[in-house]
Structure formats: C-alpha cells, structure tokens
Amino acid sequence: MSKFNSDRDEALYELCLDGTGEVTGDVLTWGFHFTGLGRIDRSDLGDRAGDFPDHAWVIVCEDSRGFVTTSMYSSAAGYEHAFAAHEKAYAEFEQGAA
C-alpha cells in the first residue's frame, strides 16, 4: 500500500519538500500537516500530471500515518479560504492543548 493515491499526488508532495509552501499543523500532536502550494501548472508535474487540470491551487495534507492527500481549487479565493480554515482549526487545537 502506497502513502499516495496517485503518481500525481506523489509529484505534488515532492513539491512540498523544498519548503516554499505555506504550512500549518503538526502530524505528531494534531495528526495533520498541511502545505499550501498555491497555483501549480500542469507542466510543473511533468509526466506524472495524470488528471491534473491546466492549473489549480493545491493544498497537500500528510496525516499521522504518513498518508498523503491533495485538494485542488479552481480559484485563489477558494484555496485561500480552505487554507485559512486549516490554520484556524490548528490554532484552536493548540489553544485547547495548552
């Protein structure tokens, strides 16, 4: 069993590894780590693009078991709203854990 659902998801995860995305969460305490990659073009994924559209705004999530999922948004506004919701949820978790 792979930690990725597809080659596309693995390619998106690899884009997270250079540290350029915005991040929130902690897999050890909260159970989730989100990386907001912003706008990604199909060409950024090379031959592993799969069903990726011409472009999308992407959030990559790794859970405490190491599984990786991706969420794609058709607009910057949708992406920003979703990432802000993850940031808020993590901040609320941290406040409750303190």
Steps between C-alpha positions, in 0.01 A plus 500: 500500500640837399475819701384672178175453307673569167824600330351849478463520879857379548625769260303766690641375831852524360435867423441550875842371594690813397324702771350767276135439589309649792454244778277433797444207732711233664467129433635406842259701714201586281526217250513713183752717319380720214716663235341762279681499168295776339455493124655200328510456124460161336849537354645515855414131540663370184393155388329430836223759451231236445157665516637834626332797325694770312549670838359485852571631848614208714509402866687182596415324827711237675337319791652334805513164320704651217221493243488794260189653344465803277226757457474710185317830461401679181558846649741676730206608716385140554854393581555788744169431675584130542852564625373761747252242633787253560701772675203588720435137592864447594511822705188388689660161563816665633299725733312201635819298545676774697 
